[in-house]
Amino acid sequence: MNSLSFSLGISLWIVILLVVVSLGLTVYAYWNTVPPIPRWLKTLLSFLRLSGLFLLLFALIEPMVTMQRTKEKLPEVIVLLDNSLSMKEKTNSVDGFADYKAGFSNSNITSLENTIPFRFDENVRRMDKLSFDSLSLTGQHTNLALPFQRLFATEQSENTVGIIMFTDGNFTIGENPIHDALATNKPIYVIGIGDSVPSKDAAVVSVLSNEVTFKNNTTPISCSYRIFGFEKTPYKISLFENGSLIEEKTLTVIDGVSQYSTVFDYTPKEAGTKKLTFSISGLDGEVSQQNNKQSILMNVLDTKRKVALFAGAPSPDVSFISSVLTTDKSIELKTFIQKLGAEFYDPKPTAEQIAGSDLLVFVGFPTAVTPKAVIEITKTALNSGKPLLFITSQSVDYGKLQEIAPNIPFTVKSSSPQEFLATAHIPQETDMSSSLLRINGNDEDKKVWNSLPPIYKTETFVTLKPNAEVLSRTRVNQTVLNEPLVVVSTGGSQKTLAVLGYGIYRWKLLGTAEERSKGQQSVDVLEKFVDNSLRWLSINDNKKQVKVRTSKKRYFKGEKVIVEATVLDAQYQPIDNAVVECLINKTTKRGLSSLGGGLYRTTIDGMSIGDYSVVATASTNGNSIGNDNTSFLIDSVSIEQQGLPMNVELLRSIAKQSGGQFYTSITVSSMVNDIKNRQTYRPKPVVEKENIALWKSIWLVLLALTFFSIEWILRKRNGLL
């Protein structure tokens, strides 16, 4: 049924009154004219004026026409096609590509009248048409939750009756998709692709280590790997540095266990960038040995870090942080703690002691009674570019803090010593593999942080500076506040990391006590956080006018390499008109394009497996600004090529809990009939409304001006006053 309605922006009685007034004024103006004019001319002039007034009035009363149409919306099915590399992997008994193609063909999915196809890997893209040949199967990662998140937010229509998904069920990034899949409130028909039985295979899954360490400092490196199809078989796992064997361990497969983790203690003897490779060998009959090794790059620095810790008073935070720092053999710690007044415990801070420090740590410092002489000492050190780790307390004097460290990443809007309990909240989109908050380097880290015990926070509200980045926000109970808890700054000539809460000892004392009391292993979040923070702060390259980096340190064959550079002038202000070039492995030169704000970027395709060095140079008008270098590697096998079996349990669960069904490439032939036989698969009446704002048309104003112009010309020609 179609209908048309008309509405006004003001009362109809006001409109009638305005029309009557306009008509009266027009008649009065042309009742007697000087000089007198013929009646036909009076009539014409009256018409022109009245028409112009009416059109202006028409615009002022804001008339709106609403058109309402009812039409039938055909049933619509959304199709999700996995486009990742894993979909074409071969196992002992199944060729993934052949199984995928057969499943698509046997499904007869193209016979559905109204389908909306998407392909997904680490991203989601809408396809022009539903075609298996449109898939590239080159995605380096699979995010199974992302397509459901997008569908829930934007893609479902009034008559979406179901979702069809072709996948092997293995997600390598993102969260478990169950919650997001069920949130769509649609039945999901899942076609599982691949072998449901694990093949005989060994694969290195991940390598976890710090990106930075120090010469002669022992650093634990954890290698996680998977072994399927072998029983009580001996194997070797080896650690190589730049191709040379560092250590080798001979272990034995445990019956019924497929997931393993081995830790190596790595002690670099020389500074520089080291390529560390883990390799599994000694297992015969594997379906593939391409995934038996994995490499990372580690930056080895030359000297120990000298850390100066200032505290406004003794506190548990000071004790716990000092304990973490003193256990690190690469750190030389000096501690300066205020007594209750302005005095310091021995040793007392002096300019000579602070000058030799590489970075500063403030814990509840400065306070209102911190001596001016100490303020000046720390101010001089920070003004020279020394990085700062700041942890607040209830007694911090933010006025003095701003005086000491103008490069802190926030300004205080208001502050009150009233305290409350607050919990860390890591946003869902945070990349934990590269974050300072990394624990294990995967998305499970978010859950660890978000489930930590609360710490204390005062009612201090801040405004972030332009160069600030929020790592964690503040959550009170279940409410996420728009207030940062952990924030970093890399602007200017100084790095700063600030924690706007205190009592972080609770992360260790309450976060791991229960597990340790039961004899269970647990991650020491406080230790990892302090260690990550100091390593990041130690790489003090902020004084460089040219900085180059790649989006990742480790790429897989087929991935695009993104090279970015930042160019600053002598006052550390961005330069947007520089000529920036990078030289890769001393042979290939590429220019970088300006993105504004001193940022330059280039993307490189088709690079082969190997290790690469990058040297970036920048100049303006032929004058050199500076240079910088970095490195990256391209590995042969991505996580998508590790021969994972189909995740049958997950796929069956998605199908069953959503009200859909699970199929394989063999049983999928009944799917289309199953969908069409559901009661919901029928046209649905949909009401469409369209509001047309007549008063917004520019033609109304132009026409009114035309009428008034013609009236004015005729009046002038006839000599009317």
N, C-alpha and C positions, 0 to 999 in steps of 0.2 A: 504494500500500500504506500502510495506517495502522498505527501502533504506539503503545503507551503504556508508559512506563517510570517507575520510582519510585527516588529517590535520597535519601540522608541526608547531613546535614552532618558527622556523626561516625561512628565505627566501629559496626557492628551489634552487636558483642560488648559494647560499652559501653552500648548501648541496652538489651540483654537484662539486663545487670547492674542498670541503674537500675530496670527494670520489676520485677525480682525483689525488689530492696530496697524499692521502694514497696509491693509486695504484702505483704511481710513486716511492714513497719511498720504497715500498715493492719490486718492480722490481729492483730498484737500489741496494738494500741490497743483493739480491741473484743473480745479473747478473754475478758477479765474486766473488767466495768465496775462502777463504784460510783456510784449503786446499781445492782443488776442490772436488765436490761431484757429484753423479749421477744426471741426469736430473729429474728423478722421485722424488728424495729427495728434489731437489730445488722446484719442483712443490708443494710437500706436505707442506714444510716449508712456502712457499709463501702463500698457502691457509690458513694455521693456523694463520699467522700474519695478513693477510688481513681480515680474519673472525673476529679475536679479535678486530682489529681496527674498523671494521664495526659495531660490536655490541656496542662498547663504543660510537661510533659516533651516533648510533641509540638512545642511551640513552640521549645523549647531545641535539639532535634536537627535543626532546619531541614530538614524534608522538602520535596522538590521533585518535582513531577510534570511529565514531559516528554512532550508530545503531538507526534507526527510524522506529517505527512500528505503524500502524494504526489498532485499533481494536474497536469493539463496546462495549460500557459501558452500562450495563443494568440499567434501572431506579432504584433509591435507595431511600428508605423512612426511616427516622430516627424516632424511637419510644422512647418516654420519659414516664416512669412509676413512678408515685409518690409513694415513699416507706415510707412515714411518718406515725406516729401513728394515725393522724386524719382520715386517709383513712379507718379505721375500727371502727370508732366511731358510736354509735347508737343515733338516735334522736327519737322524738315522732313517726314519721311515716316511717323512713328509717333506715335500717341497712347498715351502710357504707360498711362493708366488702362484704355483699351479693350484694349490688348495684355495687361495683367495679368488683366483679367476673362476674356478669351478663353482665356488659358493655364490659368487655374484651372478653367474650365468644360470645356475640351478634355481636361484631365488625367483626368477622371472619378475624382478622388481620393476622393470621398465613397463610392465603392463598396468601398474597403478596409474590412475589418471592424473593425479595431482601430487607430485613429489617435489620437495625442496632439498637439493643435495648440498652437503658440505664435506670438505676434506679437512682432516685435522692431523697435526703432529704436535709440535710445540706451540703452534698457532692454529686458528680456525679460519678457513676461507670458504666463501660461498662459491659453488661451481656454476658455470653457465648452463650445463646440462648434465644429466645423470649418465655418466659413461665411465666404465672401468679404464678405458684407454686414456682418460684425462688424469689419472693418478701417476705421479712420478715415483712414489715410494722411496723418497730420499730424505725424509725427515730424520734429523739426528736425535730427537727426543720425542717422547709421547706424553702428553698431558691429557689424561682421560677426563679429568674434572672440568677442564676449560670449555669444551663444547656444550656441556650441560649448563654451565654458568651463563654462557652467552644466550642459549635458547631460553633460559628462564627469564633473562633480563629483557630481551628485545625481539626474539625471532618467532615466538608462538603467535598464532592467529586465533580468531574466534572459533575455528573449527579444525584445529590440529588434533587429530585422533590418535596419533602414536608416533613413536620414534624408532627407526631401524638403525642398528649399529653393527658394522663389520669391524672386528678387531681381534687381536690375540689376548687382550686384557692386561697387558704388561705396561704400566706407566712408569716412566723414568724420571719425570719431574712432576711437580704439583702434588695434590693431596689425593687420598683415596676417594674415588668418584661416587661412592654410594650415596652420601648425603646430597650432593648436588644433583645426582640422577633422580632421586626420589622427589626432590624439590620441584621438578618440572610438572609433577602430578599427571604424567602421561604414561601409558603402558609402553614399555621398551622391549623391542624384539631384537635379541642379540644373536648374531651369527658368529660363533667362535671359529677363528682361523688358526691353523697350525696343529702341531702334535701335542696332545694332552699328556703324553708320557715323556719324562725327561730323557734326553739323549745322553750318551756317554761323553762327557765334556768337562773341561776345567776352564774357568774364566776368572780373570782378575776384575772385580766389580768396582773397587774404589781404593784410592790411596789417600790417607789423611795425614797431613803434616802442616807445620807452619811454613809460610812462604819465605820467611826470613829467619836465619839463625846466625851464629857467630863462630868464627874459627876456633877449633879446639873445644867447642861446647857440644856436649852430647844431647842430641835431640831424638826423642822417640818418634818413629814413623810407623803407622799402622796400615797394614794391607788387608783388605777384606776380599775374599774370593769364594768361589762356589765350585764344588765338585759333585757331579752327578754320575751314577752308573758304575761306580767302582767300589769294591769292598776290600777292606784291609790291605789296600795297595800302597806301597811306599812311593813317595814323590818328593821332589825337591822344590823349595821356593828360595829364590836368590835375589839379592839386592846388588845392582850395578850402579857405579858412579861414572858418568861419561863413558860407558862401555866397559869399564874395568870392574871385575867382581870384587865386591866389598865383603859380603857375607853370604853364606849359604846354609840353609837348614834342611835336614832330611826328616820328614814327618810321615805319618801313616794315616790313610783315610779311615775314619771311624764309621762303623756300620750305623746306618740310619741317620747320619748327620751330613748335610749338604752345604751348610754355611760355615765358613771358617774365618778367623782373623789372626794374623801373626804380626807381632811388633818387633821391629829392628831398632837397635840403638845406633844412630848414625853420628859419627864425630868427624866433621870435615877438617882436613889438615891445611887447606888453602882457601883464601877468599875468592869470590867470583860467583858466576852463575853455574850451578851444577844440575846436570840432567840425571835424575835418579829413576831407575827402571826396576820394576819388580817382574819376575818371570817364574812361571810354574813349569816344571819339566818332569819327565820320567813316567808319564801316563800314556800307555799305548792304546790305540783304538779310539781316540777322540774323533768326534765328528768334525772338529775344526781346532787348529792350534793357533789361529790368528788372534784369538781373544785371550791367549795365555800370558800376555804381558801388558803392562801399562806404565807410562812414564809421567813424571812431573818435573817442574823446574823449581829449584830452590836458590834463593839469593843468600850467599854466605858473606857476612860482613867481617871486617878485619879485627876490630877491637872490642873490648868490653864496654858496656854502657855504664856510665856513672850517673846515678840517680840521687837527687836531693829531695827528701820528703819533709815537708813542713806541715805541722799539725797545730791547730789552735788550742788543743787540750788533749790529754790522754783519752782514748776511747777504744771500744772493741774494734771499730773499723781500722784504726791505726795499727792495732796489734795484729789483726788478721792480714792486712795488706803488707805489713812489714815482714810477716812470716812467709808470705808468698814470694816476696822479692829476695829475701835472704837465702831461700832454697835454690834460686837460679844462679848457677855458677858464672853466668855471663854478666851478672849485675854487681856493681860495687855501690853499696847503699850507704848514704849518710842521712841520719834522722835528726830533725830539729823540732822539738816539741815544747810548746809553751806550758808554763805552770798556770795556776789559776789566775794569776795576774799577768803582768807584762814580761816577767822573767822567763828564761828558757832553761830547761834541764841541760846538763852538759851532754854533748858539746854545744856551745853557743854559735849561732851562725855568723860567719864573717864573709866579706866580699871575696877573699882568696879561696875559701872553701867552695863557694857557689860558682865561681868563674870556671872551675874545671869540670862542672857537671854537664852532662849531655842533655838531660831533661829534668823537669821539676814535677813533683807530685804535691798537690795541696789537698789535705784532708781536714775539712772544717777550718780552713785558713783563707784569709786573715779574719781576726775578730776585732771588736771595737777597741780592745786594749793592746793590739799588736803594736810594738814600738815603731816609731817613724823610721828609725835607722834600718830596721829589718825590712820595712816596706820598700825603702829605696834600694836595698841590696837585691831583693827579688825583682823589683821593677826593672833594674838595669839588666839583669839576666834575661828576663823575658823580652825586653826591647831588643836584645841582640839576636832574637829569633829562636831561643830555646823552646822546645815543645812543652806543653803543659797537660797533665792529667788532673782535673779538678773534681773533687767529691765534696759536696756541700755538707752542712750540719745545721743544727738549730741556731747556732751562735755566729754564723758567718756574717760579716759586715760587707754587704754587696757594694756599698759606696767605695770602700777601700779596694775591693776586688777589681772594680772597673778601673780604678786608678792604677793598680798594679798591672793588670792584663787587659788593655783595651781591645785585644783581638779575641777575647772570649766570644763564643757564637751567639750571645743573647744580651739583651738589656732588660732590666727589671722594671716592670710597670708598677707593681705594688708588692709589699712583703709584710708578712705577719709571722711571729714565732709560733702561732697556733699550729700544731702538728696533727697529721692523720696518717693512716696506713694506706699505701698505694702499691699496686702490682705492676710489673712490667708488661707491656702489650706490644708484641711485634706484629705489624701489619701483614696481611696475607700475601701481599705482592713482594715482600722483601726477599731478595736473593741471598739465602743463607750460605751459599757456597763461597761467597766473596765478602760477606759481612764481617765486621769486627765482632759481632755477637756469635760467630760460628763456634759450634761445639763439635759436631760430627761432620758438618758440611752438607747436611741434607735438610729437607723440610721438617723432619722430626725435631730439629732444633727449636723451631717456633713453639712447638708444644711444650718443650722443656722450659723455655723462658716464660711462656704464658702461664705455666703452672707453678712457678716459683713462689715461695712464701712472700708476703708483702714486706716492704721496707717503709721507713718513715719519710714523710715529706711535709714541709711547712707550707702555709698558704702563701706561697711566693709565685707570682704569675709573671711570665716573661714574654718578650717579643723577640723572635728569632731574627738574626741578621741575614742579609742576602746570601752570604756564603755558607750558611749553616745547613746541615743535613741531619734530620731526625732518624735515629736508629731505633728508638723505642719510645712509645707514648705512655701516658699514665692511665691506669685503670683503677677505678674505685669500685669494689664489688664487681658488678657486671657492666658498669658504665665506663666507656672509653672517653677520656677527656681530651680536649684539643690542647693539651699541655705536654711538652716533651719531658721524658725522664732521662734519656741518654741522647746527647747531641754532639756532633763533631763539627769542626771548622778547619778548612784547609786554605782559607783566603789569606792574602797578604804574605808576610814572610814567616808565619808561625802556625804550627799545627796545634789544635786544642781539642781535647775530649772532655766533656763535662757530664757528670752524673748529678742530676738535680734532686737527689734523694739520699738518705743516709741510713745507716744500719744495714749496709750491704753484707755484713758478716752473717746476717740471717740466711743469705743464699747458701752459705756453706754449713752453718750450724743447724738450720732447720731443713734445708733442702736435701741434705744427704745423710743426716743422722739416723733416720729410721732404717734406711737400707744397710748402712754400715753396722748398725747394732744387730742386724740379722745376718751379718756376714756376707751380704751381697755387694757386688761392685756397683758403684755409682759415679757419675761424672761430677767433678768439682767445678761448678759453674763459676764461682768466684775466682778460682785459680786460672781457669781458661780465659775469663774476661780480662783480668789484670795482665796476663801474659800476652794476649792478642793486642791489647791497648798499647802496651809498652813497645812491642815489636813494630806496630804501625807508627807510633810516634818516633821511633828510632830512625826510620827512613826519612830523614829530614832533607827533602829535596825542594822545599818551598822557596829557597832562595834562587832557584834556577828560573831564568826568564823563559826557557823553552823546556817543556816536559812532554814526553811521548809515552804512550801506553797502547796496549792492545786490549780489546774488550774481554779477552780471556788469555790465560797463559797456555792453555792446551786446547787445540782444536782437533776435529776429526776430518779425515779425508772427505772432501766435498763441501765442507762448511766454508762460509765466507769469513775472511779475516778482516776485522775492522781495526784500522789504525787511527788513533786520535792524538792530537797534539794541542797543547795550550801555549800561547805566546803572549808574554807580558813585556811592558817597557821597563825602564830602570826604576820607575816608581810602582812597579807591580800592577799597572793598569793594563787591561786587555788591548791588544793590537789586532785590528780586523783586516788590514790591508797588506799583511806580510806575504812574502813568497815562501811557502813551506813545502819542503820536499823530504822524502824518506828514501834511504838506500837500504835495500834488503839483501843480506848476505854479500854486500859490497859489489853487487852486480846489477840488480834491478832497481831502477829509480821510478818513484811515483810522486806525483804532486798531490797535495792535500787541499781540499776546498774549504773556504771559510764558511762557518755556520753562524758567525756573530759571537760577540762576547769573548773574543780571543780564542775560540775553539775551532779547530780544523780537523777534517776527517777524510779518509779514503777507504774504499772497500776493495778487497782483492779476492778474485775468484780463481778456482782451478789450481791451487797450489798442491804440490806433491808432498808425500810423506817425508818428514825430516825436521831438523832443527834450524831455526832462523834467527838471525840478529837483525835489528832495525836501528838505523842511525838517522835521526831527524835533524834537519837544519832549517833555520829561519833567517830571513833578511828583509830589509826594506831599503829601496833605492840603491841596491848593491852593497849595503852595509850590513855586516853580520850581526844578528841579535844574540845567537847562541846555538847550542846543539844539545841533544840528549840521546840516550840509547836505551833499548829494552830488548827482550827476546821472547820467543814463543816456539812451540813445537806443534807439528801436525802428526797425529797418531794414526795408525792404520785401521784400528777397529774401534767403533763407537760402542757405547753401552747398548745400543739397539741391535748390535751384531753379536750378542753374547749367547745366542742359542737358547734363550729362555723358552720353556714350554708354555703352552696356552694356560692362562690363569682361569681354569674352568670354574673353580669355586667362586671367584669374584663375579664372573659373567653370569653364572646361574643365579647368584644372589641378586644382582641388579634386575634380571628379568623377572624373577619370582616376586620380589618385594614391590616392583612397580606395576605388577599385574600383566606383564607381557609374557614372552616365552623365549626359551633358549633353543638354538638350532646349531647344527654343524653344517659343513658344506654338503653333506649327504642328505640330511633330513630337512634342509631349508626349502625344498620344493613346495611344502604345504603352507609356507608362511603367508603368501599373498591371500590365499583363501581364508586362512585364520583371521587375517585383518579385516577382510571384506565381510566376514560372517558375524562380526561383532555388531551389537545394536548401535553403537556410536558411529559406525561407518555409514553415514547418510548425510544428504544436504541439510544445512541448518539455516533457518531464516536469520538474517543479520540486518540490523537497522543502522543505516549510515546517515549521519547528519552533516550538513554543510552550512556554515554561517557565512553570509556575504555582507560585509560592512559597506553599505552604499555610501555612507558619509566620508569614507576614506578615498573616494575616487577624485583624482586631480581634475577630471573633466568637469565636475560640478563647479569648481572654483573658476576654471577657465571660461565656462559658459556664462557664469554670473558676471565676470569681468567683461565679457563680450557684450552682453545686454547693456550694462552700465556705460560702456564706451560708445555704443551706437546712440544711446539716449543723449549722451553729452554732445556728440557731433551734431545731432538733429537740433538740439537746443541752441547750439552756437550758430548754426546756419539760419535759424529763425529768430535770432536776436533775443531769446528769452533770458530774463534775469535769473 
